[in-house]
Amino acid sequence: MKPPRLTEGPARGKVRAGASEPVGMLSSLSRADLARFLAEQLERRDFVHARVVVRA
């Protein structure tokens, strides 16, 4: 998993993930959103053995 720059901001609830998601120099994601995404993946397992880019 490759997240963009992580911030301390509140969760927005909007996370995009995929093998080819574009991440720019100014991309950011809150730590709360990343934590929620990771927790969901423990059950859903959509990206097992895959390189995933996560962004807001």
C-alpha positions as CSV (number, residue, x, y, z in Angstrom):
1,M,0.0,0.0,0.0
2,K,1.2,3.4,-0.9
3,P,-0.5,6.4,0.7
4,P,0.1,10.0,-0.2
5,R,1.2,12.6,2.3
6,L,-0.6,11.9,5.6
7,T,-2.3,14.6,7.6
8,E,-3.7,15.0,11.1
9,G,-7.0,16.3,9.8
10,P,-10.4,14.8,10.4
11,A,-11.8,11.9,8.4
12,R,-13.6,13.0,5.2
13,G,-14.9,9.5,4.4
14,K,-13.7,9.7,0.8
15,V,-10.9,7.2,0.0
16,R,-10.0,6.0,-3.5
17,A,-7.9,2.9,-3.9
18,G,-6.6,1.0,-6.8
19,A,-3.5,-0.2,-8.7
20,S,-3.4,2.8,-10.9
21,E,-4.7,5.7,-8.9
22,P,-2.8,8.9,-9.7
23,V,-1.1,10.6,-6.8
24,G,0.2,14.1,-7.3
25,M,2.8,16.1,-5.4
26,L,0.0,17.9,-3.4
27,S,-2.1,14.8,-2.7
28,S,-2.9,14.1,0.9
29,L,-5.0,11.8,3.0
30,S,-5.9,12.0,6.7
31,R,-4.6,9.4,9.0
32,A,-8.2,8.7,10.1
33,D,-9.3,7.9,6.6
34,L,-6.3,5.6,6.0
35,A,-7.0,3.8,9.3
36,R,-10.6,3.3,8.3
37,F,-9.6,2.0,4.9
38,L,-7.1,-0.5,6.4
39,A,-9.6,-1.7,9.0
40,E,-12.2,-2.3,6.2
41,Q,-9.6,-4.3,4.2
42,L,-9.1,-6.7,7.1
43,E,-12.6,-8.1,6.3
44,R,-13.1,-7.2,2.6
45,R,-9.6,-8.2,1.4
46,D,-10.0,-6.6,-2.0
47,F,-6.3,-6.0,-2.5
48,V,-4.6,-9.2,-1.2
49,H,-1.1,-9.5,-2.7
50,A,-1.6,-6.3,-4.8
51,R,0.2,-3.0,-4.9
52,V,-2.4,-0.4,-4.0
53,V,-2.3,3.3,-4.1
54,V,-4.7,5.0,-1.7
55,R,-5.8,8.7,-1.9
56,A,-8.6,11.0,-1.0
